[in-house]
Amino acid sequence: MNKNLKRSIKFSVSIAVITFVLAAIFSIVSNSVMSGVAWGIGLIIVLLIVLTGVVFDMLGIAATAADEPPFHSMAAEKISGAKEAIIIVRNADRFASFCNDVIGDISGIVSGTASAVVVIQLTNVLGSSEGSGLQLTLSVLLTSIVAAITVGGKAVGKFLAIHSSTKIILWAARVIAWIESNLKINIISVSTKSTRKTR
């Protein structure tokens, strides 16, 4: 078994474990929050979860679409976030996997669960029983709206990611640089041994 395959398997296992943990955390937090708020606030939370998935999907695509040379020029000029951007582009496959597959998929699952809670709350407010025609109608309607916003948002995100990848990755890199500098949380490795992305 060659080194690249071993590295790929190791990363796949790691990302699966991270996904399991994050999905559990997000589900617990969202259910706890949703159970204690009115349906209107719950709907806003659902939209925020969907927006999170759209943004991270855009980041993942931007990482695969971005070129490395512009960030070297920025790094030479000591522009904030340039070094982190280089690392993101060099590890675009892993960055995209985390953004699109982990955060993106978790957001989709959690938004679906949260939508179901909103439907139940709204059904109770309208005085209908669980399993009624009204609840079914609200469920179909809200699910369709969430799906439309998700797909439409990701379509716009993909367009922006492809045509403005450098700006988007630099913005993400600056956020990461700020978090690492101020909160002392290591998000990406600053190792210079990262393999350059080939095209």
N, C-alpha and C positions, 0 to 999 in steps of 0.2 A: 504494500500500500504506500503510494508516494506521499510526500510531505503535504502537497496541496490538498489531496483528498482528506488526509488526517485533519488538516487545519479546517477544512470545510465541514467535516463531521463534528469537530469540536465546537465550531461556531454555531452549527445548527442545533446542537444539544443545549448550548448556552442560551441561545435565543428562545428556545422552547421553554426552558425553565423561567427565563425572564418574563415571557408572555404569560405563563401560568400564574406567576406571582402578581404581576401588574393587573391581569384580568380579575383576579380574586380581590385585590385591593380596590380597584375601580368599581367593581360590582357591589362590594360591601359599602363603600362610601356613597355611591349614587343611590342605593336602596335606602340607606339611613337618612340621607338628605331628602330624598323624594317623599319618604313616608311622613315627614314632618312639615311639609309646605303645601300651600294651596296649589290647585291645578295650573293656575296661570304662571306661577313661579316655576312649577315643574316643567311647563312647556318651554320656558326660557332656558332652563337647564338642559333640556333635550336638544335645543337648537345650538347651545354652546358646545355640547358634546359632538354634534355633527360638524360644527365649524372646526373643532379641534382635529377631527379626522381629515377634513378637507385640507387644512393648513399643512399637516404632516405629510399627506399624500403629495402635495405640491413640493415640499422640501425634498422628499425622496427622489422625485423625478428631476428636480433641479440639480441635485447632486450628480446624477448620471449624465445630465446634459451639459454640465459646466466643463470648461477647459481650465487646465492648471496654469498655463503661462501668465494670464492676466493677474493672478494672485501673487505670482513671484514679483511682478513689477510693483504691486501694492506693498508687498513685504519689504522690498528694497526702500520704499518711501516711508516705511514704518507706519503704515495705515493700520489702525486697530482692527483686529479680527482676520487679517490677511494670512497669518501663520495657521490659524485654526481652519481657515477656509481651504488651505492647501491640504491639510490632513483629511478634511471631509471629502475632497475630490479624489484624493489618493485611495481612500477607503469607501468609495461611492457605493459599492455593492453592499457592504455591511450597513452603511448609513441608511441607504434606501430600504434595506430589509427591515431595519428597526422602525423607520418612519412609516413605510407603507404597510408592512405585514403586521408588526406588533401594535403600534399605536393606531394605525388606520383600521385594522380589523377589530381591535378591542373597542374602539369608538363605535363601530357599526353594531357590535353585539350589545354594548351597554346602552346605546341610544334606543335600540329595539326594546330592551327590558324597561327602560325609563318611560318609553312611550306607552307601554302597557299599563304602567302605574298611573300615568296621567289619564288614560282612558277610564280606568276604574274610578279615580277621584272625580272626574267630570260626570261620569254616569251617576255616582252617588249624589252629586250636587243637583243634578236634574231630576232626582227622585226615581230613577229606574233601577230595576233589580239587575244583579249580575247574570249575564247570559241572555239579556233581553235583546231585542232587535236594535234598540238605540245603541247599546254598547257595541254590537257588531258593526253598526254603521260608523260609529266614531272610531273604532279600531281600524277599519279599512281606510277611512279618510285620513287619519293621522299617519298611519303607516305609509300611505301613498305620498303624502306631503313630505314626510321625512326622507323617503326614497328619492323623490324628485329633487329636493334641495341637495341631498348628498351627491347624486349623479351630476346635476347641473353645476354644483360648486366644484366638484372634481374636474369637470370639463374645462371650466374657467381656469382652475388651478394648473391644469396641464398646459394650457396655452401660455400662461404667465411663466411657468417653470421652464418651458422650452425657449421662449423668446427673451426672458430676463433672468436666466439662470445665474449669471455672475452676481447681479444685485441681490438676488434672493439668498444665495449661499453666503455672501458677505454679511448680509443682515443676520442670518442664523449664526454665523461664526462670531459676530460681535456679541450676540446674546450669550453664546456659550462662553466666550472670553470673559464677559462681565460676571457670569455665574461662578466660573472657576476662580476669578480674581477676588471677588467680594464675598462669596459664600464658601470658598475653599472646597468646592465639590468637583472632583475630577470626572469630567464627562467624556472627553476624548483623549486618547494618548498623544502626547507631544513628541513621541519617538521619531527620530529622523530616519528610522529603518523601514518606515512604511513603504510599500511598493508603489511605484508610480502607476497611475491608471493608464493602461494602454488603449489605443483606439485603432 
